[in-house]
Amino acid sequence: MVNLTIDGKTVQVPEGTTVLQAAEAAGIQIPTLCNHPSLKPFGGCRLCLVEVEGARTLQPSCTLPVNEKMVVLTSTPKVKTARKFVLTLIFSDRNHFCPYCQVSGGDCELQNAALDEGMSHWPFQPNWQHYPVDASHPYYVLDHNRCILCHRCVRACGQLVGNFTLGIEERGASSMLVADTGIPWGESSCISCGTCASVCPTGSIIERRMAYQGHDVQMTETKSVCVGC
């Protein structure tokens, strides 16, 4: 077992645990967008940065393994400034217009993270370039305007489903989520399992029949048999 301190709280976790996992075990919340408990650590969004005593720079907690007697701070002014800057860049990168998004108001992890940091706007000029919407799939819609390129859907399709339908093409600001070799999603090798939609942190991938039908917290869960696959 490894002993460390997070925000003044002593935590004991197994060796190989990440700082993010240790914080969650201690009841300390660290925001993240690319990380998902069912997926391997990715370290792409940089929202989970924390301050580690002795480290020169802020560290991504989702990929940082714990060390004996490590001292971690998750809410220092330096951390919160970096966190807001990351959120500002994400919001400015594409057309994230919350009032017209079906996951706005509780189901969007990006919006929730911004509200938790006290953000109501971002100072940078947004990228108002219009990105395509792929509505070719019979069950799902892919809106590139709301994609934050967290790779969750890509990793879920590969790591959890083993189908490897989704991927990212181009680089930088030109990066786009694609199906197979860039063909319409409805014509791809997608098996319609819905795993990508379940892990998407924004309104980029949504189920057609559930769009604008209420929030997740308003739904009643029941056992059923999927007849769509």
Secondary structure, 3 states (H helix, E strand, C coil): CEEEEECCEEEEECCCCEHHHHHHHCCCCCCCCCCCCCCCCCCCCCCCEEEECCCCCCEECCCCECCCCEEEECCCHHHHHHHHHHHHHHHHHCCCCHHHCCCCCCCCHHHHHHHHCCCCCCCCCCCCCCCCEECCCCCEEEEHHHCCCCCHHHHHHHHHHCCCCEEEECCHHHCEEEECCCECHHHCCCCCCCHHHHHCCCCCEEEHHHCCCCCHHHCCCCCCCCCCC
